[in-house]
């Protein structure tokens, strides 16, 4: 590897030692070899450290770090980003498997399109029934930031997964991931970048996504996640107000009804799957809602003692348009 590092790969790791070898093997055989691999371990309690140290002995490109305390996401990712030295910085997750040309194609896309702040691509996933899905968008190789912003603001899901390559200059300009949005802060980051830059897209499934991890708290309906996503939308509707006035005005007008339906759909999922713990939590939280329908349901059926430990009423401020 040359002295001047062009590419930094930031791999966040937490309690997935059984999947790490597949991830690391796919990284170490990349067709673009001139990179540093920064592994940031968020205090894993399994064999993650042993696996990483073994691989670090095999390959000098690997740098392993273990946090002294659990930082959660995105704190763990921010810690890795602060250690990155490359001009191009890739965000990678433990458990995923990467096509051998991924890094080369990401780098080429950013070199080809200097106006792009980051590049993402189509992905391949396997559902719980073992059926393969290709997750892709109908985008050209370069799209305007406003096109991506409209897509992210008009739906609750994200077409950009957490694995991207970003120019170092972008992070230097905009800063790192916002801790208040937790595991979903990447969506906020893509919107922040899209406000200032174009976006590159590769319409190839260059990443095999790991199956849904049932041990993660966000694997099923979690009311904190709902607030994070709503908070990202409210923050960015305000951020884009003067850039896309027509679209943001329309979305802001529809936001209260969309938010109500969003909450009710999540409650319906909890009822369908008999997750009475989440049902009770949701009804307790709804007692503080600024929406009349949710508040009435909360007072009729909710018990304030069922509110989860993480909950504070300020979450409703996050989820409300000013």
Buried (B, 14 or more C-beta within 10 A) or exposed (E): EEEEBBBBBBBBBBBBBEBBEBBBEBBBEBEBEBBBBBBBBBBBEEEBBEBBEBBBEEEEBBBBBBBEEEBBBBBBBBBBBEEBBBBBBBBBBBBBBBBBBBBBBBBBBBEEBEEBBBBBBBBBBBEEEEEEEEBBBEBEEBBEBBBBBBBBBEEBEBBBBBBBBBBBEBBEEBEBBBEBBBBBBBBBBBBBBBBEBBBBBBBBBBBBBBEBEEEBEBEBBBBBBBBBBBBBBBBBBEBBEEEBEEBBEEBBEEBEEBBBEBBBEBBEBBEEEEBEEBBBBBBBBBBBBEBEEBBEBBEEBBEEEBBBEEBEEEBBEBBBBE
